[in-house]
Structure formats: structure tokens, C-alpha cells
């Protein structure tokens, strides 16, 4: 065992050194800091060998490792059950304290409780810090202590609280002192994976200023691409919120939606598998497997829907406006349960985040809190005319698109709309 006491920073969804709240807490301990990342087989076992998220994590960790090497230290990578990894580390080091940023997804909450029990049994404290959100859990609630389930009043209260603390959330506590180390960094193959052909582009924060103007035009590529960087913490939410506050209230509103869905999942964890509006669980979904596979492949006969699915399959990204269209199509036109689409997106999206993915799919299906009304059925053809009138986006993802020879629509919009409304109405009146 190494006798000199150290602090350990356990990285998870915060893969950066700048403006990292758990790192700040570790600095205040006054002890040398070891940076640790654990590849968890409970998560990895569900992923394909060339999963794009693992490639992104691996690349981000390598950058951190290289940064630490320039400081005379190194990033420790372990693979295994987190509880067992920590049992091993307790034998290897004299650990004075462990620091980590709070994670909110159901599995992560249980994992952290299990690790805390192991550490506390050895007399080692573990401190969890808020980092990936501006406000979490019970920080933005109603006067009676209950959670908001409608976005607009939540946003109003969020903004009120943000104005009160905006000048205080950008504090840092000096340069950290990392332990001296020279561990090697494992190649991705050593973890049982291989590099993905899909890579996450860097965030384009210059697009924040014009976000409101161009956010609904998919052909322009005028989005910020911050999704995976927020998901894995390679960018600070506080810095992003500060820029959004100055340049784009609409983009700031999108960040607030993210936190709204996070607190919804915290207060209503059953939403992982159930509808927020429980009456919607009685909808008689068709759940036709062949229809679902055509949707997955981007072969529905509606070019805007198909272009979106092909963009997702090829890049791990889909423009937000198109996400709404393809989700509505699956749930309303095909009457396939929202969880099917949610699971497909979970397997493909670089920026997959459980709370946002679940919240937005339930929004599109009409089953969630503050969701689109059940009788709102996007018309893919009208959406195409409005947001891609010159077929630029469609031809980007369907290069051989020919309006005269394209596959016919798998379902008639007018019929599907009536069928969806009648099916929903029957469930709501039963």
C-alpha cells in the first residue's frame, strides 16, 4: 500500500479539468489528487463493440491523460464492477477522501450508494458535488415543496434563481496538485472495443448567437453540437449557460428543458418504463415489427422522416426539428409505443441522455408531462415544405432522391392521423 494519504477524483460524466466542481472540492482537501475513471461492465455489456459513445469517452480520456502527463501525473483507468474496483483501491492506497460529481440516472444512483457503503465501511468519506446542471433535484420546486410538471412555470422559477446565483457559480479554487504517476493509457481494444467510424464533432459555440434564427433549418448545420459534450462533461454547463444568457435566450431555454427533464426523472423514476400520464398506458398500440424496421432504416416513403433516420444511423446525430418529426411519425402514424423509439435512439445517439430522451419521446407521444396534445400529429410533407423546401437536407442524406421515383409512403397521412386520434381518444375515454 502507498502510505502517503491522497484524495481521489472519480470521473464519470465530467471529463474535463476546467470548471469541474468535484475537482475543486478535491483541491480544497489540500492533498495530492489521483484522477480515476472506471469502465463499468454493467454498462459496457449492453453496447456494440464499435459503440460511438465509447470511442468518444476513450478519446476524451486520452486527452485528459495527455494533459496530466504534461503535469507529471497520469489518469488511472480501471475496468470492472465499481464496488470491487474500490475495494482494490483501498488496499493499494491510503485514501483520505473520494470526490465525485453527482449522477442522476437510476443505475448511477444505486451504483454510488453501493460504492459509498464500501468506502464508509473503511472510514473513507465520499463527497458528491453538483456539476452537470445549474440546479438539480429539489432546487427548483413549487412553494409547497412539490416538483413542477409544466415547463413554463419551472423555467420562470429557474431563471429567477439563476439571476440570484449567476455571479457566484463561476468560482474556481486554484490549481490542483496531482499525484506523481506514469501509468500507461490503454488502447480501446484492451477494453474489449474497437474504434467507431462515427465521431463526435467539436462543439460550435459560435452558433449560439444565431440559434433562434436558424435552429429549425436542418440543411444549414447551424446547431451547436454540444449534446455529447454536455452528456460526458467535456464542456461546462456553467460556461455554456453564461454564454447563452448573453447571446440567446432561446438556447438558454433549451438548457433549461434539459434540467426540467432531469428533475422530472428524479421525482418520477418510474417514467423509465411508464407513461407520465398513466391513462396513456392503455392505448392500443399496433407495435408492428415490420413497420418499425422500415422506420429504423429510413424507408417510410416520407423523405424528411427517412433523411432524419439515415442521418442518425450514419452519424449518431439528428437535427432537433427532425427528431420531433420522426418521433411523432412512429408514435402517431404507425402507432408504435414510444419506448421502441426511445430505445432505438438510446442505441444510436451520441448525445443520448436518459432523462432528455425519455422526456422528449413522451412529449412527442403525448404521454409525458407538459407534452404535445394527443391530437397534434405532425404532417411530414408539410414539415418538409416548411423546413426543407429546396430538398437540401433530404438530398444530403438521400443522395439519389427523385420525387417521381421515390418509394411510396408506407401509410397515408390523413388516414393515419384519424386513426391515431381515434385510438388515443378511445384509451382516454375508457
N, C-alpha and C positions, 0 to 999 in steps of 0.2 A: 504493500500500500504506500502511496505517496503521502508523506506525513504533513506537509505544509497545507494548511486549510485553503480552500478555494471556493469560489462561487461558480455555479453552472448556469448558463443561459440556455434553456431548452427551446430551440427554434421550431416552429410549426408552420404557421401562416404569416410569418413576419420575416421574410428572407432578405433582410437589409440591416445595415448598421446605423443608418441615418434615421433620426427621429423614431427610435424604437423604444417604447416605454418600458419593456422588461429589461432591456439593456441599461436604460437609465437607472432602474431600481438596483440592478446588479452593481453598477458603478458606485452607488451610494453605500454599498456594503463595505467598500474600501479594500476588498480582496482581489487577487488576480482572478480573471474570468476565463472559464473554459466554455467555448461555444459547441453545442451538441445538436445534431439532427438525427432522428431515428426513423428509418424506413420501416413502417409497420405492416407486417404480412396480412393483418386483418383487413387492411385497405388494399394492399397490392394484389392480393389473391383474386380480387374481382376485376382486375384490369388486364387488357391485352398486352402482349409483350412489347408492342410498339406504341403504347399509350402516349399521346402527345403531352399530357399533363406531367407525366414522369420525366419526359425529356426536358420540359421547361423547368421543373424543380431541379433536376440534375444540373442543368446549365446555370441556373441561378445560384445553386450551392457552390459550384465550381468558381464562380466569380467571387463569392464570399471567401472561399478558401484562398484564392489567389490574393485577395485583399489582406487577409490575415497573415499570409506568408510574408508579405511586404512589411508586416509589423513584427515579424519574428514569432508568429504563432501559427496555428492551423485549425481547421474545422474538423471536429471529430464526427465521423459518420458511423452509426451502428445500425444493424438490421436485426429485427426480432420483436417479440412481444414487449411493449414498452415497460411493463411491470418487471419482466425478467431482466431487461437491459439495465434498469435502475438498480436492481439487486446486485448485478455485476459491478456497476459503477461504485456502489457503496463499499465494495471490497477493494476497489482499486485506488480510490481517492479519499482524502479527508474532506468531506463536503460540508461546508458551513451553512450553505443555503442554496436553494434552487429557485430560479426565476423564469417565469414563462408568461406569455401573453394569453389572455383568456380566449378560449374557443367555445363556440355556442351550439354546435351541431350535436344531436343526441349521443352519437357514439363518442365524440370527443369529450363530452361532459362525463360520461361513465369512465372512460379511459383515465381522465385526470383525477377522478376520485380514487381509482384503484392505485395510481402512482402515488398520490398523496398519502394513502394508507401505508404503503411500503416505506416511504421516506419518514413519515411521522413515527413509525414504529422504531426507527433507528435514531430518532431525535433530530432529524433534519427538517427544517421548515421549508415549505414551498410557497412562493408568493405568486399569485396570478394577477396580472395587470390588464387594464383595458387599453387596447391598441388599435384594433382593426375597425373600430367605429368611433364616432364622436360621442354618441350616447348609447348605452346598452341596457338591457333587461328592464329594470323598474325606474330608469332615469327620466323617461318621458311617459308619464301616465296621467290619468284624469285626476281631478281634485279628490275623488272618492277612493283613489287607490287602485282603480281597475284600469286595464290596458285599453288604449284606443284601438278600435277595429275599423275606423274610417280614416282614410288618409288625410283629408284636408285639415281637420282639427289637430291631427297628430303633427302635420307639417307646421301648422301655426305655432303650436307649443314648442316644437323642436327649434324653430327659428328664434322664438323668444329666449329660450335657454342658451342658444348658441351666441346670441348677442351679449349675454351676461358673461360668458366664459371665453369668448374668442381671443381675447388678449392674453389669456393665461395658458392656452393649450399648446403653445409652441415653445415651451421651455425645454432646454437640454441641460444636462448636468456634468458637462466636461468630458474629456477624452477617457475612454476606458483603458484599463491596464489588463491586457490579455496574458494568459499564462504562456510561457515559452514552450513551444511544441513544434514537431516536424513530421506529424503524421502524413502519410500519403493520401491522396484523394482517389477513391475507387472509380473505375470506369463503369459506365452504365451496365455493361454486360455482366459485371461481377454482382450486380444486384438482381440478375435474372431478367433484364430487359434489353431492348435494343433501341437505337435512336429512331425517333419517328420522322417521317417525311414531312410532317406538319410542324411548323414552328410558330411561336407566338411573336408577332411584330412588336417593336418597342412602342410605348405609349406616345401618342401625338397630342401633347397638351396645347399646341397652338390652335387646335380645332375647337377648344372650349369657347373662345370668344365668339365664333360664328356658329355655335352649336344649335341655337334656336332656329337660325335661318336655314341650315342645311341638313338638320338631323333626320328629316323624313325623305331624303333623296338618296336611295341606296346606290345609285350608279356613281355618285361623287366620291365615295370612300371618305366622307368628311367626319367620321366619328373619331373618338379619342383613343379607342382600342385599349382602354385602361382595365377592362374586365379581368383578364388573368392576373394582371399586376396587383389589382386590389385583392383578388382571391388568394394569392400567395404572398402578399405583403411585400412585393418588391418596390412598392410606392407607398408613401404615407397618406392616409386618409386625411390627416390634418392639413398637409400641404395642398392636397387636391381641393379640399373644401375651401381653403383660404383663396385659392386662385378662382374657384367657381364663384365665390361670393363677390369677387371684384369684377368678374368678366361675364358671368352667365347665370342669372337666377334659375333659368330652365335646367341647366346642367346640375346646379346645386339641388334642384328638386329631384333629379334622378338619384342623386346620392342619398337623399332623404328617403326615397322609396326603398332603397336597399336596406336602410336601417329599420324602416317600418316593417318590412317582411321578416327581418331578423327578430324583432321583438314579438311579432306575431307567433313565430315558431317557438320562441322561448315560452310564451304563455300558453300556447296550444300545441304541444309536441305531437299530439295525435294526428295533426294535419299531414304528417309524412305519408300516411296511407288513407286518411279520411278527408271528406269534404268539410270545409268550414261550415257551410250551410248543410246540415245533416239531411235535410229533406231531399237534397240532390243525390244522395246515395241510393235513392230508389228509382233513379232514371233507368229506363230500359235501353241500355247501350247496345248497339249492334255488335261491336267488337269483332269485326270481320277481319281475320288474319290476312287474307289476300289483299284487301283494301289497304290495310296498314302497311304491308310491304311495298305497295306501289307508292304510298306516301313517303316512306323511308327512302326509296330510290329516286324520288323526284320524277315520277311518271304518272301524275294525276291528270294530265291534259290541260291543266291551268298553268301557263308558263311562269307566272310570278311565283306561284307555290313551288313549282319544280325547280326554278332557279335558286330559290332560297334553300331548298333541301340539298341541292347539289353543291352550293357554296358551303353549307355545313359539313357535308361529307368529305369535301376536298380540303377544307381549311380549318375546321374546328371553330368557325365563326359564322354568325349570320346577323345581318343588319337588323336592328331592333324593330323597325316598322314591318319587316318581312316576318320576323318571329311572331308577331301578332296575327298576321295573315295566315301563316301555315298552322298555327295552333288553333285558330278559330276553324279553319278548314277541317282539321282532324276531328275536333270535338263536335262541331255543328253539322258540317256537310256529311261526314262519314259516321257520325255518332259513335265514335270510339272514345273510351274512357280517357280522361286527361292523364291518368297515371302512365298510360302506354307512351304517350308523347313525352311526358316528363322523364321517364326512364331512358328513352332514346336520346334526348338532349343531354341527359346526365352522362351518357357514354361517349358523347361526341364533343361537347362544348369545352373549349379551352378555359372559358371563364365560368365553368359550372360552379354554382354555389347553391346548396340545398334550399335555403330559405327563399332566395330570389327565384330559382327555377320552379319550386313548388308554388310560390305565391303568384307568379306570372301565369303559370299553366292554369291554376284555379281561377285566376282573373279571366283568362280567355274563355274558359269553360262556363263561367258564370257561377261556379260553385264556391268561390272564395269570399273572403271579406272584402267589402268595397269593390266587388267585381263588376265586370260588364254585365248588363242585364241579359237574361237568357234569350230574349228576342232580338238581341243585337247579333246579326250574322253578317260578317264581312263578305262583300261580293268581290271575289278575286279579280274579276275582269274590270270592275270599276276602280279597285285599288291600283291595278296596273295602269289604267288610263290617267289616274291622278298622280301617281308617284314614279312611273316609268313610262311616260307617254311615247318616248322615242325608242323604247326597247333596248336601251343601252345596258341596263343591269341584266336583263334577260339574255341578251346575246353574249354578255360576258361569261355567263355560266352555262348557256346552251348555245355554243358557237354556231351550230348548224340550224338554228331555229328558223323555220319557214312557216309563217302563219297559215299558208294554204295546205301544208302537208303535215302539220304537227299532229301528234296523237290526239284523238278526240277526248273531250272531258269525260272522266270516269263517272261523273254524276252531274245532273242538270242543277244549276244553282237554284232556280225558282222552286223546283220540286224539293231539293234538299233543305231549303230554308223553311218551307211549310212543314216538312217532316220533322225538322229539329224543334220548331216552336211547338208543334202538337205533342211531341214526345216529352219535352220539358214540362209543358202545361199539364199533361196527364200525371206526371210524377208530383207536381206541386199541388194538384187538387185531390190527390189520393189520400 
